């Protein structure tokens, strides 16, 4: 059973309602006063000829016009004089049909693609946005609002949320997805496009730097693994020689792009990528490694640590009015507003994008938007709806009664004049 919602709950402004009610009473008083005046004049000039005959005819027609228009206006909201005359009290009886008609009217005349595109284009949204952003105070306001909202949002995300996301969303999804084909495809593409060479060069540079600056450590580590029976002087000479040769070998690889070690590494990576795609044993080893990695408790801990570090850095920068994030956002907004002001093609593209978004929203959700009209009106109580609507528009409708009284009188005078002319 549908519960009717009183409209008084929808417009809870007693001050505005009282002003409307006062205006409605005033205009009703004017309309009734004109009807009474017409009746008094009619009675006073009854059965008189000449000028007063015209006055009498006009007064009679004024009464007819006033009463007819009173009936028409009253019939919209209730039964005139409480009589159940057919086709009266239209709003209480047919509010649902009126709501449906209003829904169709809005949908057919406002929510059409051509109309929306025309209005969005005429609005010049991009130019207005550009003008607004050209004021430094406005860009600072945008930066402040975005930073504050982002900081609040980041502050709401707790560590347990990240833990749940990793353990309940990411980890199960990674378990379901075979890792070998993905790694094989990536590795094959990297080797084919020589994208791994930069990483290899970086590793060689770091290795060479470490060997040069940590000769004692290198010698000490190798010396600990020397045979116990070997003379110390011999061990020292051998390890020092190995250190020199290691530096020389790394240097040769760094300086020679066609070094056989590079070729061997390329061949190894190429074969590994192919095995990950085609060799069941390699794929099985990759899957087992993935499972061991996902089962390790450090996965969740590491994810939380990374998140906390990133959140802390972002929060510090966003809360600092001179922080890098705020400054970069300010610079981007300034540059964007400048481009909008000077680039007509960009403005046209942005306006078209805005129109496309509006058309998409209307085409997808327009029916739901207009249906709100019907659904809302269906929930209203009929008598209360009529009372509220009359309160909002009744004052203007009283002009129909006033005009009917005046125009009726003029038409009565005209008809009386024509009748005398004919006779």
N, C-alpha and C positions, 0 to 999 in steps of 0.2 A: 504494500500500500504506500503510495507516494505521499510524503508529508509536504503540505503547503507551507511555503515560507512567506510570511507577511512582508510586504514591501517596506513597511516602516522600519524593519530591521536593516534594509539595504541602504536607506537614506536617513541616517540617524542625526540629522542636523535640525534641531527644533527651531533655531533662529531663522534659518532659511525657509523652513516650512511656514512659520508664522508670517513672514513677509509675503510669501506667495498667497497664503490664505487671506491676508488683509487686502492685497491687490485684487484678488478674485471677488471679494465682497464689494469692494468699491465699484468695480466694473459692472457687477450684477445690479447694484443700486442705480447706476446710470441707465442701464438698459431698462429696468423696471420703471424708473422715473419717466423715461421717454414714452413707454407704453401707457402709463397713467395719464401723462399730459395729452397724448393723442386721444385717449378715451374721454377726458374732460372736454377737450375742444370739440370732439364729435358730438357729445351730448349738448354742449352750449350752442352749437350751430345747426342742430337738427331742424329739418324742414325749412331752411332758409335758402333764398335764391341770391343771385348775383355773386358778388365777391365772396360772401360767406358760404355760398354753395360750393365754390372751389375749395374753401378751407375745410368744409365738412367732408367732401369727397377725399381730400388728402388725408384727413384725420382717420377716416374709415379705412383707407388703404394702408395707412401706417399701422393701425391696430392689427390688420390681417398679416402684414409682413412681419411685425414684431412677434405675434403669436406663432406664426409658421416657423420662424427661425428659432424661437425658444423651443418649440417642439423638436426641431432638427438637432439642436445642440444638446438638449436634454436626453434625446433618444440614444445618443452615443454612449452615455454613461449609466442610465437607469431608465425605468419605465416612467414616462410622464404621468404625474399625479398618481403614481402607484398602479396604474392600469396596465395589465399584461397585453398591451397592444403588439401585434406581430411586428417583427423587425425593429424592435426597440431594445434598449439595454445591450447594444451591440458588443461593447468591449467586454463586459462580464461573460457574455454567452460565447463569444467567438475569439477570445484572447489567444487561444492556441492557434487558430487559423491565421490570426493577425501576426503572431510570432513567426509562423512558418513563412508567411508572405514577406515579412521583413527580412528573414534569413535569405530567401531566394533573391530579394531585391539587392541586398548587400553583395551576395555572391555574384550575381549577374552584372552588376553595374560598377562594382568597385574592385573585386578580386579577379580581374581579367588580366592576362599577360600584357596585352598592348597598353592598357591603362597604367599598370604598374611600371612598365618600362618607361612610359612617357613621363610619369610623375617623378620617378627616381632620376631620370635624366634631366628633367627641368629643375630638380632640386640642387643640382651641382654639388653633390655631397663631397667629392674630393676637394673641390676648390674651397669649400667652407672649412673642411678639416685642415687644409693647408693654411688658410688664413688664421684659424684658431691656434694652430701649433706655431705659427710665426711669432707669437707673443711668448717671450721667455718665461713669463709667469705661468702660462698654461702648460708649457712643456715640463717645468719643474713640478707642477701639480700632478701631471700624468706620472712622472717618475716617482714622486712621493707615494701616490696611490698604488702604483704597481708594486713598488718595493714593500710597502706596508702590508698589502694583501699577500704577497709572496712570502714575506717573513711570518705572517700569521699562519699561512698554510703549512710552511715548513715546520713551524713550532708544533703544529697539531699532529704531525707524523711521529709516532713513538718507535722505539727500538723494536718492540714486539710486533708492530705492523710490518716492519721490514723483514723480521724473522719469519712471520707467517707468509709474507709474499714469496720469499725465497723457498721456504720449505713446502708450502702448499701449492704454489703456482709454477715457479721456475723449475725447481728440481724435478717434480713429476713430469713436466713437459719435456725436459731434457732427457729424462729416462725413456720416454716414448719415442723420441726422435733419434734415429740412427746417426751416430757421430761420424762414422768412417766415410760415407759418401760426401758429407759436407766438408770434412777436412781434406779429402782427396781432391775434390773440385777446387777448393781454395788453393791448395798447394800446387796443383797443376797449372792453374791460371797465374799464380805468382811466378813460377819458374818460366813459363812460356813468355811472359811479359817482362822477365828480368827484374821484377819488383823486389826480389830478395837480395839483390846485390847491395843495395843501400844498407840493409841490416847487417849483411856480412862485413861490409866495410867498417861499419860502426863497431862491430864486435872485434875486428882485427885491430882497430885503433886503440880500443880500450885494453885489449890484451897486450899490445906492444907497450903501451904506456905503463901498465902494471909491471911487466917484466923489466923495463928499464929502471923503474924507481923502487923495485922490491927484489933486487938481486940477492940480498942476504936471506930473505924469506924463502926464495926459490931454492937456494943452495941448502938451507937448513932442512927444508921439507924432504928433498932428495937424499940428503945425508942421513936422515933418520931411517931410510929404507935401504941403506947400503948394507952389504954382508958384514957380519960381525968380525969375520976374520980378515977383511981387507984393511990395509994400512990407512990411517987417517989422512996422511998426506996424499995418498993416491985417491981416496974418496973426494977430498977437497978439489983436487985437480980435475977429476972427472966431472963433478957437479958444476964447477965453474965453466968448464968447456961446454957442457950441456946448456948452461944458461946463455952463453954467447951464441951457440948454434940455434937455440930457440928464438933468440931475438933476430938473428940473421934470417931464419926461415920465415918468421912472421913478416919481416920487412920485405922479403922477396915476394910473398903473397900479396902484401899491400900494394906494392909498386907494379906488379905484373898482372894486368887484367886477364891474361890468357894463361896464368899459372895452372899447372896440372892439378894442384890441390883444389883450385876453384872449379876446374872442370869435373873433378871427382865429386865435389860437393854438389854441383849441379846434377850430375848423373844420379847421385844418391837420392836427392830430393825428388827428382823426376820419377825415379823408380818407386820411391815411397808413395808419391801421389797416385801412381798407377796401381800399386798394390792395394792402397786404401779403397780404390774404386772396384777392383776386380778380384783380389786375392782373399778368399774366405778366412784364411788363418790370420792375415794382417787385420782384416776387419774385426775378427773376434778379439784379437789383442786390444784393438782400439776401444771396443765396447767394454771390455773388462777394465781397462784403464779408466774409462769414463765412470763406470759404476763405482770403482774404488774412490775416485775423486768425489763423486756425489755423496757417497756414504761417509766421507770424512766429516767429523763435527766442525772442523775449522771452516768449512764452506759458509755456514750461516754466520759464524763469528766474524769472518773476513768481510762478508757482505755488510754486516752491521758496522764494522769499523770503517769501511769505505764510506758508507752513508753518513756516519757521524762526522767524519772529516770533511766531506763535501758540504754537509749542512752547516757545520760550524763556519767554514770559509764563506759560504754564501750569506749566512746571517750577518756575519761581521761586516761584510762588504755592503750589504743592503741597508744595514742600520747606520752605517757611516755615511753622512751626507757628502763626503768627499771620497767615498770608496770607489773602487774601479768599476763595479757593476753599475752604480748610479751614473758615474761620469760617462761610461760607454753608452748607456741607454739615452742619456741626454744628448750626446753627440749624434747618435743614430736618429733621434727624433728631429733634431735641428737639420740634419742632412736631408731627411725625408721631407720635411716641410719645404725646404729649399727646392728640392726636385719637383715637388708638386706645383710650386709657384712658376717654374720655368719650363716644365716639360708637359706640353699639351697632350702628347701621346700617352704619357703616364696617367694624366687625369682622365682621359677617355677610357683607358684600360680599367682604372679603378671604378669609374662610374658604371661601366659595363659589368664588372664583377659584382658591384653592389646590386645592380638590377637582376643579375643572374641569381644571386642569393635570395633576393626578395621573391622572385618568380618561383624558385625552387621551394621556398618555405610555404608560399601560398598554394602551389600545386600539390604539395605533400600534406599540408596541415590546414588548408583553407576551409575544407568541409568541417573539420573539427572546430575551427574558430567560429564560423557562422552558426554551427549547431548550438553553440553556447547561448545564442539569442533565443532559439526555440526552447531549449531545455530550461533556461532560466524563467521564461515567461510561463511555461507549463507548471512550474512550481508555485507560481503566484496564486493567491486567492482572488477569484474573479471580482468580487465587490471591492476588495481592498485595492486591486490593480486599477479599477475604474476610478476610485477615489483619488489615488495618488496621481494618476495620469491627468485627471481633471485639475488637480491642484497645480500641476506644472504647466498645462496648456489652457486651462479653463479661462484665464483672464483674457488671453488673446481671442478665444472663441466668442467672448461676449461682444466683440466688435462686429461679429456676424449679426447678432441681434440688433445692435445699434444701427448698423448699415441697413439691415432689413427694414427697420422702422423708418429711416430717412428716405431710402430709395422707394419703399412702398408708398410713402406719402407723395413723392414726386410723380410716380407712375399713376397714382390715383387722380392727381390734378390733371395730368395729361389725358387720361381716359375720359374724365368728366368734360374736358374741353372738346375732345373729339366727338363725344356723344351729343353735345350741344350744337356743334357744327353740322353734324349729320341731320339732326332734327330741325 
